[in-house]
């Protein structure tokens, strides 16, 4: 007797094996074939019953390769990435989201893109624009090598990039007369180190929704079912926030369920199609 896929017991007669007229070796061969068929059917049934429709994952890393976020009053660390903010007007915000940042030709810290980890600082800009025309972009910035500029007429106030630094950092309440607010300010020399990740503030809900949609479209590239695209900003993947190298960049792939672009090194992705 052998066990069936449904858990029932089958006799040799039930398997279609003749008791008389066949040699013993013939009956053994038929029995073996029938048993293999039952095993195959049982495995198929088990696989069918255990199948699930689910896309997504949740990962916990046991190393320190993910960047720990520092507050606006803590000194930036070399090579780390941070959430920062940039204040601008509505028209320029649309251009930045679509085409990326461009260097300011000059400023308190020389040429570069002026940002801050303090959102209140960004909300003050542009200084001559009314609040109804101000937008605050939320960014992901790879700071690279950082130079502290903490006094007026600092010897490297505008030459820090020529000395090999990627970002200039003015700490809060450092006493510089050129920063009367006392709020942190940063200048990133290379715009490629900056990626717009969201909209921190907009004049009204309609504009907020519009700009967030632009950001989503830009980050998703071609979007659902589109071509694979590299998602890198200054050596850091914009999705998983892990560091990359020129020969090991990360790639955007559409989720099989919801179509959202993802990086397979992200710590978590919950597919809306399986929720």
GIBEL-V866021 format. One record per residue. N is the residue number from 1. SS is DSSP state (A for helix, B for strand, O for the rest). Layout:
n=N ss=SS
n=N ss=SS
This chain:
n=1 ss=O
n=2 ss=B
n=3 ss=B
n=4 ss=O
n=5 ss=O
n=6 ss=O
n=7 ss=O
n=8 ss=O
n=9 ss=B
n=10 ss=B
n=11 ss=O
n=12 ss=O
n=13 ss=O
n=14 ss=O
n=15 ss=O
n=16 ss=O
n=17 ss=O
n=18 ss=O
n=19 ss=O
n=20 ss=O
n=21 ss=O
n=22 ss=O
n=23 ss=O
n=24 ss=A
n=25 ss=A
n=26 ss=A
n=27 ss=A
n=28 ss=A
n=29 ss=A
n=30 ss=A
n=31 ss=A
n=32 ss=A
n=33 ss=A
n=34 ss=A
n=35 ss=A
n=36 ss=A
n=37 ss=A
n=38 ss=A
n=39 ss=A
n=40 ss=A
n=41 ss=A
n=42 ss=A
n=43 ss=A
n=44 ss=A
n=45 ss=A
n=46 ss=A
n=47 ss=A
n=48 ss=A
n=49 ss=A
n=50 ss=A
n=51 ss=O
n=52 ss=O
n=53 ss=O
n=54 ss=O
n=55 ss=O
n=56 ss=B
n=57 ss=B
n=58 ss=B
n=59 ss=O
n=60 ss=O
n=61 ss=O
n=62 ss=O
n=63 ss=O
n=64 ss=O
n=65 ss=O
n=66 ss=O
n=67 ss=O
n=68 ss=O
n=69 ss=O
n=70 ss=O
n=71 ss=O
n=72 ss=O
n=73 ss=O
n=74 ss=O
n=75 ss=O
n=76 ss=O
n=77 ss=O
n=78 ss=O
n=79 ss=O
n=80 ss=O
n=81 ss=B
n=82 ss=B
n=83 ss=B
n=84 ss=B
n=85 ss=B
n=86 ss=B
n=87 ss=B
n=88 ss=B
n=89 ss=B
n=90 ss=A
n=91 ss=A
n=92 ss=A
n=93 ss=A
n=94 ss=A
n=95 ss=A
n=96 ss=A
n=97 ss=A
n=98 ss=A
n=99 ss=A
n=100 ss=O
n=101 ss=O
n=102 ss=O
n=103 ss=O
n=104 ss=B
n=105 ss=O
n=106 ss=O
n=107 ss=O
n=108 ss=O
n=109 ss=O
n=110 ss=O
n=111 ss=O
n=112 ss=B
n=113 ss=B
n=114 ss=B
n=115 ss=B
n=116 ss=B
n=117 ss=O
n=118 ss=O
n=119 ss=A
n=120 ss=A
n=121 ss=A
n=122 ss=A
n=123 ss=O
n=124 ss=O
n=125 ss=O
n=126 ss=O
n=127 ss=O
n=128 ss=O
n=129 ss=O
n=130 ss=O
n=131 ss=A
n=132 ss=A
n=133 ss=A
n=134 ss=B
n=135 ss=B
n=136 ss=B
n=137 ss=B
n=138 ss=B
n=139 ss=B
n=140 ss=B
n=141 ss=B
n=142 ss=B
n=143 ss=O
n=144 ss=O
n=145 ss=O
n=146 ss=B
n=147 ss=B
n=148 ss=B
n=149 ss=O
n=150 ss=O
n=151 ss=O
n=152 ss=O
n=153 ss=O
n=154 ss=O
n=155 ss=O
n=156 ss=O
n=157 ss=O
n=158 ss=O
n=159 ss=O
n=160 ss=O
n=161 ss=O
n=162 ss=O
n=163 ss=O
n=164 ss=O
n=165 ss=O
n=166 ss=O
n=167 ss=B
n=168 ss=B
n=169 ss=B
n=170 ss=B
n=171 ss=O
n=172 ss=O
n=173 ss=O
n=174 ss=O
n=175 ss=O
n=176 ss=O
n=177 ss=O
n=178 ss=O
n=179 ss=O
n=180 ss=O
n=181 ss=O
n=182 ss=O
n=183 ss=O
n=184 ss=O
n=185 ss=B
n=186 ss=B
n=187 ss=B
n=188 ss=B
n=189 ss=O
n=190 ss=O
n=191 ss=A
n=192 ss=A
n=193 ss=A
n=194 ss=B
n=195 ss=B
n=196 ss=B
n=197 ss=B
n=198 ss=B
n=199 ss=B
n=200 ss=B
n=201 ss=B
n=202 ss=O
n=203 ss=O
n=204 ss=O
n=205 ss=A
n=206 ss=A
n=207 ss=A
n=208 ss=A
n=209 ss=A
n=210 ss=A
n=211 ss=A
n=212 ss=A
n=213 ss=A
n=214 ss=A
n=215 ss=A
n=216 ss=A
n=217 ss=A
n=218 ss=A
n=219 ss=A
n=220 ss=A
n=221 ss=O
n=222 ss=O
n=223 ss=O
n=224 ss=O
n=225 ss=O
n=226 ss=O
n=227 ss=O
n=228 ss=O
n=229 ss=B
n=230 ss=B
n=231 ss=O
n=232 ss=B
n=233 ss=B
n=234 ss=O
n=235 ss=O
n=236 ss=B
n=237 ss=B
n=238 ss=O
n=239 ss=O
n=240 ss=O
n=241 ss=O
n=242 ss=O
n=243 ss=B
n=244 ss=O
n=245 ss=B
n=246 ss=O
n=247 ss=O
n=248 ss=B
n=249 ss=O
n=250 ss=O
n=251 ss=B
n=252 ss=B
n=253 ss=B
n=254 ss=B
n=255 ss=O
n=256 ss=O
n=257 ss=O
n=258 ss=O
n=259 ss=O
n=260 ss=O
n=261 ss=B
n=262 ss=B
n=263 ss=O
n=264 ss=O
n=265 ss=O
n=266 ss=O
n=267 ss=O
n=268 ss=B
n=269 ss=B
n=270 ss=B
n=271 ss=O
n=272 ss=A
n=273 ss=A
n=274 ss=A
n=275 ss=O
